[in-house]
């Protein structure tokens, strides 16, 4: 018995070293393109779609988007219909997923972890619930699947960090499916029904050009290793499966701890450090917002201090809500690119590069994606309906520097530095430093008609 226990401990220890090592590699990201001349940034919608039996997937391809290519990321949006199952797969990069709408079940299989959920004859690794506003962390190489057990569609937006050091082969994204026939696409009209399905400009799927992983193995060997009949091996390979990436699973029952129920922990210290790792957190609720202005909106941030697994992924996220005509103070990211997805409403967005020219000055709307490169300054003003967004950031502890407001660099400078830098009077320097009492989220300011007319005249005369 002691020999068996020692053997299990040794195997578990090996899994700990190997898996933890793969997650906690030397922090950092591979360099992006050697040269990125970003003269213009565009707010983009997906350029490619794949329709499945129980939903559809829309892709922002980095090859057709210079900003995404330079940032070293890709983005996909999955819409999963009720009873839809996104098939088990594992990616070659870390992924960070935001739940735009709906609720469902997420399974992530971590190597070396025991089947802690038991019911009847079935045993499996833990499954957890997710809901709107959740961030899901998917480590590279870990097998994951997701299921919509509710009666409304689930919408997920996922960032794929192809420049992360976890992706050791090259900067291309690869997803290795373990079931189904990922290259198949449902005929138009058979899968998802909706107006976006008719968009003819989208190209044919490129990401999944083969079958699932079992398709490449010999039939006889698979029969031997699984100890099953040939018919099961044929189903495992999925050559004749035309359901796509998201399949209809009318009857899918798994063991899920009730909300708030603590997962049963084993005495094994290995499981307590790896297998119980928290892989999700909510940033959609107003409770716990990091920044709140009752007249302007709120900002909620999720970094590795709040969700430790993000330190291994080298990613973080931010959820923002601006009320009507409110402004997110101008700022820049010191150590990360920011990939912004608009979840509702609209706003005017301006992005300024290192030469002082605007590389983007326009409106961004629900469903659009835009990249703000590291150190590029950005300002956002909500429209009449307000604006909500999620921003994925390529650092687990992304840091911003404010260019206006109570926490800006201007507040930190001596008054005389402002006087001489901007050639203004001491009184004007004090106004610049102290007139705006708010910090990050700025409420709308109304000026008198006379003041507005004076500003308009000055802008006309002096640009």
ROTOR-308856 format. One record per residue (C-alpha): residue in three letters; x, y, z. Coordinates in steps of 0.1 Angstrom, whole numbers, plus 2048, in hexadecimal, padded with zeros to 3 digits. Example, Ala and Ser with C-alpha at 12.3 -4.5 7.8 and 13.67 -1.06 7.14 Angstrom:
! residues 2
Ala87B7D384ESer8897F5847
//
This chain:
! residues 463
Unk800800800Unk81C818809Unk82C8107E7Unk80C81A7D5Unk80983A7E9Unk82D8437E2Unk82883C7BDUnk8088527BCUnk81A86E7CFUnk83886D7B7Unk82186E798Unk80D88A7A8Unk82D89D7AFUnk83889978BUnk8178A777FUnk81B8C4797Unk83D8CD78BUnk8358C9766Unk8138D9766Unk81B8F577DUnk83B8FB769Unk8278FF749Unk81091875AUnk82A92B76DUnk84592F752Unk85B94E753Unk84396B752Unk84197E732Unk83597D70FUnk8469766EEUnk84D9956DAUnk83299F6C1Unk83A9A769DUnk85D9B6699Unk84F9D568AUnk82C9E4690Unk824A0467FUnk802A0B68DUnk7F6A2A67BUnk7D1A2267CUnk7BCA0C694Unk79A9FF68AUnk77D9F369FUnk7759D1691Unk7599B7690Unk76199268AUnk76D98A668Unk766964668Unk74B94D676Unk74692867AUnk72391B67FUnk71D8FC694Unk6FF8E769EUnk6F88FA6BFUnk70891C6B9Unk72392E6A6Unk74693C6AAUnk75295D69CUnk777966699Unk78D985698Unk7AB978684Unk7CC98868DUnk7D8982669Unk7BF99A65CUnk7C29B367AUnk7E49C467EUnk7DC9D06A1Unk7D49AD6ADUnk7F299F69CUnk8099B96ACUnk7F99B36CEUnk7FF98D6C9Unk7DB9836D1Unk7BC9746C0Unk7979776CAUnk7799616C5Unk7549656CFUnk7409466D5Unk71A9466D6Unk70D9256E6Unk6E891E6E3Unk6D590D700Unk6E18E9705Unk7008F16F0Unk7218E06F8Unk7428EF6EDUnk7568D06E7Unk7748C66FDUnk7958D46F0Unk7B68E36FBUnk7C79026EEUnk7EC9096E8Unk7E892B6F9Unk7D9939719Unk7B5947714Unk7A1960728Unk77C95E723Unk76197872CUnk73D96D730Unk72998871DUnk707978722Unk6F8959731Unk70393E749Unk71191B746Unk729900752Unk74E90074CUnk7658E274FUnk78B8E4750Unk7A08C4752Unk7C18C9764Unk7DB8AD761Unk7E2899780Unk7C28A3792Unk7AA88A7A0Unk785885796Unk7768987B3Unk7528977A8Unk7418767ADUnk71D86B7A6Unk71184879FUnk72A838788Unk73885977AUnk75786B787Unk76688A778Unk77B8A9780Unk7698C778EUnk7518DC779Unk7488FF782Unk72C917779Unk730938768Unk71A956763Unk718977751Unk73698D75AUnk74D970763Unk77196D757Unk77C949750Unk7A294174FUnk7AB925738Unk7CF91A73BUnk7E290F71CUnk7E18E9717Unk7C58E3730Unk7A78D1721Unk7878E5725Unk7628E471AUnk7448FA720Unk71F8F3721Unk700909720Unk6E88F9738Unk6D0917739Unk6B4921722Unk6C5940712Unk6E49436FCUnk70694770BUnk71E9606FBUnk74395C703Unk7609736F7Unk7829636FAUnk7A59726F7Unk7C095B6EBUnk7E39666F5Unk7F89586D8Unk81796B6E3Unk81795C706Unk83694770EUnk81F929714Unk81C9286EEUnk83E91A6E5Unk83A90F6C1Unk8319306AFUnk81894D6B2Unk7FC93A6A1Unk7DD9306B5Unk7D590B6B5Unk7B88FA6C6Unk7BA8D46C9Unk7978C56CAUnk7928A36DAUnk76F89C6CDUnk75A8A26AEUnk7648AF68CUnk76F8D3692Unk7758DA66DUnk7508D4665Unk7388F1661Unk7138EF662Unk7018F9642Unk6F191B642Unk6CE91A652Unk6D58F9665Unk6E8908682Unk6E492A692Unk6C7940686Unk6CE965686Unk6D5983671Unk6FB981675Unk6FA95F664Unk6F4970643Unk713985643Unk72497A622Unk74598C628Unk751973641Unk76A95A634Unk769934638Unk777926659Unk79D92365AUnk7A591B67EUnk7998F767FUnk7A58E665FUnk7A78C266CUnk7968A8681Unk7988A36A7Unk7B88956B6Unk7AD8706B7Unk7A8870691Unk7CD86D68CUnk7D284D6A1Unk7CF82A694Unk7AD81969AUnk7BC7F96A9Unk7D280C6C1Unk7B58216CDUnk7A08016D2Unk7BC7F36E7Unk7C38126FDUnk79E818704Unk7937F3704Unk7747FB6EFUnk7647EF6CFUnk76C7FE6ACUnk74A8106ABUnk7548256C9Unk77682D6BAUnk76483869AUnk74F8506AEUnk76E85C6C1Unk77E8666A0Unk760879695Unk76587766FUnk740877668Unk737891683Unk7298B0672Unk71E8C3691Unk73B8DB693Unk74C8EA6B2Unk72C8EF6C6Unk7158D06C8Unk6F18CC6D5Unk6F18B86F6Unk6CD8B4701Unk6D689E71EUnk6F68A7730Unk6F88A2755Unk7178A976AUnk71F8AE78EUnk7228D2797Unk7278E07BAUnk70B8F77C5Unk71491C7C4Unk7279257E4Unk72E9007ECUnk7528F97F2Unk7628DE7DEUnk76C8BF7F1Unk7918C17F6Unk7A88A37F7Unk7C48A2811Unk7DD8A07F5Unk7F08C17F5Unk7F68BE7D0Unk7D08C07C9Unk7CD8DE7E0Unk7E68F27CCUnk7DD8E97A9Unk7BC8D77A6Unk7A98F07BBUnk7B790E7A8Unk79B9287A3Unk79692E77EUnk77A94877DUnk76F96878DUnk753981787Unk7599A577CUnk7369AD770Unk7269B5791Unk7279D979EUnk7309CC7C0Unk7559CD7C4Unk75C9E67A8Unk77F9F47ABUnk774A1779FUnk751A257A3Unk742A4779BUnk71DA497A1Unk71AA62785Unk733A5376DUnk735A2D76FUnk74DA1277DUnk76B9FD775Unk7729DA782Unk7949CB77EUnk79F9A7780Unk7C59A0784Unk7DB985793Unk7D79947B6Unk7B298B7B5Unk7B496C79FUnk7D795C7A4Unk7D5946786Unk7D8965770Unk7FD96877BUnk804949767Unk7EF95474AUnk7FE97774AUnk7DC985742Unk7C299B753Unk7A19AB74CUnk78D9CB752Unk7689D0751Unk75B9F474BUnk73AA0574DUnk735A2A742Unk714A3C747Unk706A5372DUnk720A6C721Unk739A6373CUnk75EA62735Unk77AA4973DUnk797A60744Unk7B4A5E72BUnk7CEA45734Unk7E7A2B727Unk7F1A08731Unk815A0773DUnk81B9E1739Unk7FF9D2723Unk7EB9D4703Unk7C59D9709Unk7AD9C66F3Unk78B9D66F8Unk7699C56EFUnk74A9DA6F1Unk72E9C7703Unk7139E1700Unk70DA056F7Unk726A1B6E4Unk740A356EAUnk758A4C6D9Unk77BA3F6DCUnk79BA516D4Unk7BDA3F6D4Unk7DDA546D0Unk800A466C6Unk823A516CFUnk824A6C6B4Unk805A7E6C3Unk7EEA746A6Unk7CDA636ABUnk7CFA3F69DUnk7AAA3B6A5Unk78FA556AAUnk76CA476A6Unk74FA346B4Unk750A116C2Unk7309FD6C5Unk7239DD6D5Unk7349BE6C7Unk7539D06BAUnk7779CA6C4Unk7949E36C5Unk7B89E16D0Unk7CA9FC6E5Unk7EF9F56E2Unk8069F8700Unk80EA1C709Unk7F5A2A6F0Unk7DEA43701Unk7B9A3E700Unk79AA5170BUnk776A4570AUnk755A5970BUnk735A4670DUnk718A4D6F6Unk6F4A546FEUnk6EDA30708Unk70DA2D71DUnk728A13715Unk7339F2725Unk7529DE71BUnk76B9C4726Unk7909C9720Unk7A99AC71FUnk7CC9B6728Unk7ED9A4720Unk7FB9A7744Unk7EF997763Unk7F39B8776Unk7EC9D275CUnk7F49F5767Unk7E5A15759Unk7F2A3975BUnk7D7A5475CUnk7DCA73747Unk7BFA87757Unk7ABA86776Unk7B3A8379BUnk7CCA67797Unk7DEA74778Unk802A7B774Unk7F9AA0773Unk7EFA9F797Unk811A9079FUnk826AAB78EUnk832ACA7A0Unk81EAE9796Unk83CAFB788Unk843ADD771Unk821AE1762Unk826B0775FUnk846B0374BUnk83CAE4738Unk81CAF272AUnk825B1772BUnk807B20742Unk802B35760Unk803B27784Unk7DEB2C787Unk7D8B19767Unk7EFAFD774Unk7DAAFB794Unk7BAAF877FUnk7CAADD76AUnk7D3AC9789Unk7B5ACE7A0Unk796AD778CUnk78CAB3785Unk786AA27A7Unk77CA80798Unk795A65790Unk791A4B776Unk76CA4D76BUnk762A70765Unk73DA7B766Unk72FA9174AUnk736AB674EUnk71DAD0741Unk72AAF2738Unk717B13734Unk70CB1B711Unk724B39711Unk742B2371BUnk739B0A700Unk738B266E6Unk759B336F1Unk769B116EFUnk75AB0B6CCUnk768B2C6C0Unk78AB256CEUnk78AB036BDUnk780B1269CUnk79BB2D69DUnk7B8B196ABUnk7AFAF56A4
//
